[in-house]
Amino acid sequence: MTEPTITPELVAKHNLTPEEYAHAKEILGRTPSHTELGIFSVMWSEHCSYKNTRPLLKTFPTKSPKILVGAGEENAGIIDIGDGIAIAFKIESHNHPSAVEPFQGATTGVGGIVRDIFTMGARPVCAVNSLRFGPITEAGEGENPALANNRRLFAGVVSGIAHYGNCFGIPTVAGEVYFDPTYQGNPLVNAFCLGVLRHEQITRGAAKGVGNPVFYVGPATGRDGLAGAAFASQDLTEESSEQQRGAVQVGDPFMEKLVCEACLELLATGVVAGMQDMGAAGLTCSTCETAARAGTGIEIELDKVPQRAPNMSSYEIMLSESQERMLIVVHKGQEDAVKKIFDKWDLPSSSPTPATWSSATVAKSWPISPRKRSRTNPPSTTAKPGNPLISQPCAPSGWTALPTPPPRWPTWKNCSRGRALPRKTGSIANTITRCATARSCCPAATPLSSASRPIPSP
């Protein structure tokens, strides 16, 4: 599959400023590939890195003896309420998706916030919402198209919230709604979920334990919600809303109920080292976040990621935001116990990340032949903890052209943490500060010297 040429127009389409793109090239030492451009786009978006609002968020009070997990540390905050019991809660917006597709935008907003709760080890018990819309009534006669659109958005969002909560099995116990011309055509849809757990049940989203297998659990990855995090961070216009309709995910609350029950049962067995939902930025953010929290790298074999559509590219696999998917780090040797629980709940699962290790984040994919995929004849030089970045890009990536490799050799994409990014990009973005992508591998592949530096402490 031929990747598009990186142009200023393509960079702007990925919502990166010229300064951010220049910094990405400085980090890589070359022009990024299309997949890398997409990764920088989502990880440096406001939705993932809070690059603009972080200074404001730091002004809020976040410290207390009762706080067990603070704001921004994990998927949700946790507060002690006494007797060894705690509550986990979080609120998150789903504004742009709801403006484009009100029903699906609202349902996936609820689904995402529910996953944030049971990912922490808590059982979700209730949901709340806070909504803002443009006016839906007007004095006088005649029909105003803007009011009709506001009524459409209002009906779709409320129906979506009710649908997901009812199907999943948690009540929406409270909510509020206001109408004002400020929100004309661009509503605010804030979803809140609360869960209950004991102190010892708190689960962290970290890829702890070098050598631990990492499981992908849930439905297959599709092309829905592609780069939704970047879409959620850009200005919404009538033109952009039509162009980005494919960035809205499609939810399945019945599947999420199965995922929730399986994950809570799995956590009770004590075999889980860390858990992270695939929300914003999908597989990219979930792998980067779990690795960053543990100060390790993580290895991904993209061909082992279940895929709904044929011949999906690495860009699509890494950036898809298909719903109800989880990434689970399991203690080594417990794979059979994990599979039994997933099979019990009739959940598809795979292990696209066979091991985590302490040097880099690596994503591998194998080229597609006309007949079948092949994993034979891998390159003789492989990435290891002491030598993480083994790849040699070929032209036209800005490198000298190399001999044409055998057709069944794999394509490698490697990312490792390097120097710190500017303050505004946030800590999550530091997980992708050094990347190198090869279209194909060469027999004389040699490590890139810049990658052999040790990873700084998180």
PyMOL commands that set and color helices and strands:
alter all, ss='L'
color gray80, all
select helices_A, chain A and resi 8-13+18-28+34-43+46-49+54-57+95-100+102-118+145-168+181-183+199-201+228-232+238-243+245-247+253-269+282-294+302-304+314-319+335-344+423-425+428-432+449-451
alter helices_A, ss='H'
color red, helices_A
select strands_A, chain A and resi 67-69+77-82+85-93+123-133+172-179+188-198+214-217+272-277+297-301+326-330+349-353+356-357+361-365+411-416+434-437
alter strands_A, ss='S'
color yellow, strands_A
deselect
rebuild
show_as cartoon
